[in-house]
């Protein structure tokens, strides 16, 4: 699967972010300290394995003052050719 875009709502310190488009090759996430780079990676991991790759509880991933968080991932599923 190729991830095209990730949409985050109240996920940790990211209130309402749409990040993308991503390419099929290498993508860089850059920004100053405390801007949420690791949180973006955690959200991608959460969408892949349904738990935090940082060992956080679900309630810890919800932004301060919010009741819930949403992580949406848009992508393209690559169909494999028969052998």
C-alpha distances in whole Angstrom, upper triangle without the diagonal:
4,6,9,12,13,17,19,22,25,23,25,27,24,26,24,21,19,17,15,14,12,12,9,12,14,15,18,19,23,26,29,30,29,27,24,22,21,21,18,16,18,16,12,14,15,12,11,14,16,19,20,19,23,24,25,26,25,28,28,24,26,28,32,34,31,30,27,23,20,17,14,11,10,7,5,4,5,9,11,14,17,19
4,6,9,11,15,18,21,24,22,24,25,23,24,22,19,16,14,12,11,8,8,6,9,12,12,15,16,20,23,27,27,27,25,22,19,20,19,16,15,17,15,12,14,16,13,12,16,18,20,20,20,23,25,26,27,25,28,28,24,26,27,31,33,30,30,26,23,20,16,14,10,9,5,5,6,7,11,13,16,20,22
4,6,8,11,14,18,20,18,21,22,19,21,18,15,13,11,9,8,7,8,8,11,12,11,14,14,18,20,24,25,24,21,19,17,17,16,13,12,14,12,9,12,14,11,11,15,16,18,18,18,21,23,23,25,23,25,25,21,23,24,27,29,27,27,23,20,17,13,11,7,6,4,7,9,11,14,17,20,23,25
4,7,10,14,17,20,19,21,22,18,20,17,14,11,9,6,5,5,7,8,11,12,11,14,14,17,20,23,25,24,21,19,17,18,17,14,14,16,14,12,15,16,13,14,18,19,21,21,21,23,26,25,27,25,27,26,22,23,24,28,29,27,27,24,20,17,14,11,8,6,5,7,11,13,16,19,22,25,27
4,7,10,13,17,15,18,18,15,16,13,10,7,6,4,5,6,10,12,14,14,12,14,13,16,18,21,22,21,18,16,15,16,15,11,13,15,12,10,14,15,12,14,18,18,20,19,20,22,24,23,24,22,24,23,20,20,20,24,26,23,24,20,17,14,11,8,6,5,7,10,13,16,19,22,25,28,31
4,7,10,13,12,14,15,12,13,11,8,6,5,7,8,9,13,14,16,16,13,14,13,16,17,20,21,19,16,13,13,14,12,8,10,12,9,8,12,12,10,12,15,15,17,16,17,19,21,20,21,19,20,20,16,16,17,20,22,19,20,17,13,10,7,6,5,6,9,13,15,18,21,24,27,30,32
4,7,10,10,13,13,10,10,8,6,4,6,9,11,12,16,18,20,19,16,17,15,17,18,20,21,19,16,13,14,15,12,10,12,13,9,10,14,13,11,14,17,16,17,17,18,20,22,20,20,18,19,18,15,14,14,18,19,16,17,14,11,8,6,5,6,8,12,15,18,21,24,27,30,33,35
4,7,6,9,10,7,7,6,5,6,8,12,14,15,19,21,22,21,18,18,15,17,17,19,19,16,14,11,12,13,10,8,11,11,8,10,13,12,11,15,17,15,16,15,17,17,19,17,17,15,15,15,11,11,11,14,16,13,14,11,8,6,5,6,9,12,15,18,21,24,27,29,33,36,38
4,5,9,9,7,5,5,7,9,11,15,17,19,22,24,26,25,21,21,18,20,19,20,20,17,15,13,15,15,12,11,15,14,11,13,16,14,14,17,19,17,17,16,19,19,20,17,17,14,14,14,11,9,9,12,13,10,11,9,6,5,7,9,12,14,18,22,24,27,30,33,36,39,41
4,6,7,6,4,6,9,12,14,18,20,21,25,27,28,27,23,22,19,20,19,20,19,15,14,12,15,15,11,12,15,13,11,15,16,14,15,19,20,17,17,15,18,18,19,16,15,12,11,11,8,6,5,8,9,7,9,7,5,7,9,12,15,18,21,25,27,30,33,35,39,41,43
4,6,5,6,8,9,12,13,17,19,19,23,25,26,24,21,20,17,18,17,18,17,14,12,10,12,12,8,9,12,10,8,11,13,11,12,16,16,14,13,12,14,14,15,12,13,10,10,9,6,5,5,9,11,9,11,8,5,7,7,11,13,17,20,23,25,28,31,33,37,39,41
4,6,8,11,11,14,15,19,21,21,25,27,27,25,22,20,17,17,16,16,15,11,11,8,11,10,7,9,12,10,9,13,14,13,15,18,18,16,14,12,14,13,14,11,12,11,10,7,5,5,4,7,10,10,12,10,8,10,11,14,16,20,23,26,28,30,33,35,39,42,43
4,6,9,10,13,14,18,21,21,25,27,27,25,21,19,16,16,14,14,12,9,8,7,10,11,8,10,13,12,12,15,17,16,17,20,21,19,18,15,17,15,17,14,16,14,13,11,9,9,6,8,11,11,14,13,11,12,13,16,18,21,24,27,29,32,35,37,41,44,45
4,6,6,10,11,15,18,18,22,24,25,23,19,18,14,15,13,14,14,11,8,7,10,11,8,9,12,12,10,13,16,15,16,19,20,19,18,16,17,17,19,16,17,15,15,13,10,10,7,10,12,11,14,12,10,10,11,13,15,18,21,24,26,29,33,35,38,41,43
4,6,10,12,16,19,20,24,26,27,26,22,21,17,18,16,17,17,14,12,10,14,15,12,12,15,15,13,16,18,17,18,21,22,20,20,18,20,20,21,18,19,16,15,14,12,10,7,10,11,9,12,11,9,10,11,13,16,18,22,25,28,31,34,36,40,43,45
4,7,10,13,16,18,22,24,26,24,21,20,17,18,17,18,19,16,13,12,14,16,13,12,16,16,13,15,18,17,17,20,22,21,21,19,21,21,23,21,21,18,18,17,14,12,11,13,14,12,14,13,10,9,10,11,14,16,19,23,25,28,32,34,38,41,43
4,6,10,13,14,18,21,22,21,17,16,14,15,14,16,17,15,12,10,12,14,11,10,13,14,12,13,17,16,16,19,21,20,20,19,20,20,23,21,22,19,19,18,15,14,13,16,17,15,17,15,12,11,10,10,12,13,17,20,23,26,29,32,35,38,40
4,7,9,11,15,18,19,18,15,15,13,15,15,18,19,18,14,13,13,15,13,10,14,15,12,13,16,16,15,18,21,20,21,20,21,22,24,23,23,21,22,21,17,17,16,19,20,18,20,17,14,12,10,9,10,11,13,17,20,23,26,29,32,35,38
4,7,8,12,15,16,15,11,12,10,12,13,16,18,17,13,12,11,13,12,9,11,14,11,11,15,16,15,17,20,20,20,19,20,21,23,22,24,22,23,21,18,18,18,21,23,21,22,19,16,14,11,11,10,10,12,16,19,21,25,27,30,34,36
3,5,9,12,13,13,10,11,10,13,15,18,20,20,16,15,13,16,15,11,13,16,14,12,16,17,16,17,21,21,22,21,21,23,26,25,27,25,26,25,21,22,21,25,26,24,26,23,19,16,14,12,10,10,11,13,17,19,22,25,28,31,33
4,7,10,12,12,10,12,12,15,17,21,23,22,19,17,16,18,18,14,15,18,16,14,18,19,17,18,22,23,24,23,23,25,28,27,29,27,28,27,24,24,24,27,29,27,28,25,21,19,16,13,11,10,10,12,15,17,21,23,26,29,32
4,7,8,8,6,9,10,13,16,20,22,22,19,17,15,16,17,13,13,16,15,12,16,18,16,16,20,21,22,22,21,23,26,26,28,26,28,27,23,24,24,28,30,28,29,26,22,19,16,14,11,10,9,11,14,15,19,21,24,28,29
4,5,7,7,10,12,15,19,22,24,25,22,20,17,19,20,16,16,19,18,15,18,20,18,18,21,23,25,24,23,25,28,28,30,29,31,30,26,28,28,31,34,32,33,29,26,23,19,17,14,13,11,11,14,14,18,19,22,26,27
4,7,8,12,15,18,21,25,26,27,24,22,19,20,21,17,16,19,18,15,17,20,18,17,20,23,24,24,22,25,28,29,31,29,32,31,27,29,30,33,36,33,34,31,27,24,20,18,15,13,10,10,12,11,15,16,19,22,23
4,7,10,13,16,20,23,25,26,24,22,19,20,21,18,16,19,19,16,18,21,19,18,21,24,25,24,22,25,28,29,31,30,33,31,28,30,31,34,37,35,36,32,28,26,22,21,17,16,14,14,15,14,18,18,21,24,25
4,7,10,13,17,20,21,23,21,19,16,17,18,15,14,18,18,15,17,20,19,18,21,24,24,23,21,22,26,27,30,29,31,29,26,28,29,32,35,33,34,31,27,25,22,21,17,17,15,16,18,17,21,22,24,27,28
4,7,10,13,17,18,19,17,16,12,14,15,12,12,15,15,13,15,18,18,17,20,22,23,21,19,21,24,25,27,27,29,27,23,25,25,28,31,30,31,28,24,22,19,18,15,16,15,16,18,19,22,23,26,30,31
4,6,10,13,15,16,14,13,10,12,14,11,11,15,15,14,16,19,19,19,21,23,23,21,19,20,23,24,27,26,28,25,22,24,24,27,30,29,30,28,24,23,19,19,17,18,17,20,22,22,26,27,30,33,34
4,7,10,12,13,10,9,6,9,11,8,9,12,13,12,15,17,17,18,21,22,21,19,17,18,21,21,24,24,25,22,19,21,20,23,26,25,27,25,21,20,17,18,16,17,18,20,23,24,28,29,32,35,36
4,7,9,11,9,9,7,10,12,11,12,15,16,16,18,20,21,22,24,25,24,21,20,19,23,23,26,25,26,23,21,22,21,23,26,26,28,26,23,22,20,21,19,21,21,24,26,27,31,33,36,39,40
4,7,8,6,8,7,10,12,12,13,16,17,17,19,21,22,24,25,26,25,22,21,20,23,23,25,25,25,22,20,21,19,21,24,24,27,25,22,22,20,21,21,23,24,27,29,31,34,36,39,42,43
4,6,6,9,9,11,13,14,15,17,18,20,21,23,24,26,27,28,26,23,22,20,23,23,25,25,25,22,20,22,19,20,24,24,27,26,23,24,22,24,24,26,27,30,32,34,38,39,42,45,46
4,6,8,8,10,12,13,14,16,18,19,20,22,24,25,26,26,24,20,20,18,21,20,23,23,23,19,18,20,18,19,22,23,26,25,22,23,22,24,24,27,28,31,33,35,38,40,43,46,47
4,6,8,9,10,12,13,14,16,18,19,20,22,24,24,24,22,18,18,16,19,17,20,20,20,16,15,16,14,15,18,19,22,21,19,20,19,22,22,25,27,30,32,34,38,39,43,46,47
4,6,9,9,10,12,13,14,16,18,19,20,22,24,23,22,19,19,17,20,19,21,20,20,17,15,16,14,15,18,19,21,20,17,18,17,19,20,22,24,28,30,32,35,37,41,44,45
4,6,5,6,9,10,10,13,14,15,17,19,20,19,18,15,15,14,17,15,18,17,17,14,12,13,12,14,17,17,19,18,15,15,14,16,17,20,21,25,27,29,32,34,38,41,42
4,5,5,7,9,10,11,13,14,16,17,19,19,18,15,14,13,17,16,19,19,19,16,14,16,15,17,21,20,22,20,17,17,15,17,16,19,20,23,25,27,30,32,35,38,39
4,5,5,6,9,10,10,12,14,15,16,17,15,11,10,10,13,13,16,16,17,14,12,15,14,17,20,20,21,19,16,16,14,17,16,19,20,23,25,27,30,31,35,37,38
4,5,5,6,9,10,10,12,14,15,15,13,10,10,10,13,11,14,13,14,12,9,11,11,14,17,16,18,16,12,13,11,14,14,17,19,22,24,26,29,31,35,37,39
4,5,5,6,9,10,11,13,14,14,14,11,12,12,15,14,16,15,17,15,11,13,13,17,19,18,19,17,13,12,10,11,11,14,16,19,21,23,26,28,32,34,36
4,5,5,6,9,10,11,12,13,12,10,9,10,13,13,16,15,17,15,12,15,16,19,22,21,22,19,15,14,11,13,12,15,16,19,20,22,25,26,30,32,33
4,5,5,6,9,10,10,10,9,6,6,7,10,10,12,12,14,12,9,12,14,17,20,18,19,16,13,13,10,13,13,16,17,20,21,23,26,27,31,33,35
4,5,5,6,9,10,10,9,8,9,10,12,12,13,11,14,12,9,11,13,16,19,17,17,14,10,9,7,9,9,13,14,18,19,21,24,26,30,32,34
4,5,5,6,9,10,10,9,9,12,14,14,16,14,17,16,13,15,16,20,22,20,21,17,14,12,8,9,8,11,12,15,16,18,21,23,26,29,30
4,5,5,6,8,7,7,6,9,11,12,14,13,16,15,12,15,17,21,23,21,21,18,15,14,11,12,11,14,14,17,17,19,22,23,27,29,30
4,5,5,5,5,5,7,10,11,10,11,10,13,13,10,13,15,19,21,18,18,15,12,11,8,10,10,14,15,18,18,20,23,24,28,30,31
4,6,6,8,9,10,13,14,14,15,13,16,16,13,15,17,21,23,20,19,15,13,10,7,8,7,11,12,14,14,17,20,21,25,27,29
4,6,8,10,10,13,14,15,16,15,18,18,15,18,20,24,26,23,23,19,16,14,11,11,10,12,12,14,13,15,18,19,23,25,26
4,6,8,8,12,12,13,14,13,17,17,15,17,20,24,26,23,22,19,17,15,13,14,13,16,16,18,16,19,20,21,25,26,28
4,7,9,12,12,12,11,10,14,14,12,15,18,21,23,20,19,15,14,13,11,12,13,16,17,19,18,21,23,24,28,29,30
4,6,9,8,8,8,8,12,12,10,13,16,19,21,19,18,15,13,13,12,14,15,18,19,22,21,24,26,27,30,32,33
4,5,5,6,7,8,11,10,8,12,15,17,20,18,18,15,13,14,12,15,15,19,20,23,23,25,27,28,32,34,35
4,6,8,10,11,14,13,11,15,17,20,23,22,21,19,16,17,15,17,17,20,20,23,23,24,27,28,31,33,34
4,6,9,11,13,11,10,14,16,18,21,21,21,19,17,18,16,19,19,23,23,26,26,28,31,31,35,37,37
4,7,9,12,10,10,14,16,18,21,20,20,18,17,18,17,20,21,24,25,28,28,29,32,33,36,38,38
4,6,8,6,7,11,13,15,18,17,17,15,14,16,15,19,20,24,25,28,28,30,33,34,38,39,40
4,6,5,7,10,13,14,16,15,14,13,13,15,15,19,20,24,26,29,29,31,34,35,39,40,41
4,5,6,7,11,13,15,13,11,10,9,11,12,16,18,22,24,27,27,30,32,34,37,39,40
4,5,6,9,10,11,10,9,8,9,12,14,18,20,24,26,30,30,33,35,37,41,42,44
4,6,8,9,12,11,11,10,10,13,14,18,20,24,26,29,30,33,35,37,41,43,44
4,6,9,12,10,11,9,7,10,10,14,16,20,23,26,27,30,32,34,38,40,42
4,7,8,6,7,6,5,9,11,14,17,21,24,27,28,31,34,36,40,42,44
4,6,6,8,8,7,10,12,16,18,22,25,28,30,33,36,38,42,44,46
4,6,9,10,10,14,16,19,22,25,28,32,34,37,40,42,46,48,50
4,7,9,11,14,17,20,24,27,30,34,35,38,41,44,47,49,52
4,6,7,11,14,17,21,24,27,31,32,35,38,40,44,46,49
4,7,10,14,17,20,24,27,30,31,35,37,40,43,45,48
4,7,10,13,17,20,23,27,28,31,33,36,40,41,44
4,7,10,13,17,20,23,25,28,31,33,37,39,41
4,6,10,13,16,20,21,25,27,30,33,36,38
4,7,10,13,17,18,21,24,27,30,33,35
4,7,10,13,15,19,21,24,28,30,33
4,6,10,12,15,18,21,24,27,29
4,7,10,13,16,19,22,25,28
4,7,9,13,16,19,22,24
4,6,9,12,15,19,21
4,6,9,13,16,18
4,6,9,13,15
4,7,9,12
4,6,9
4,6
4
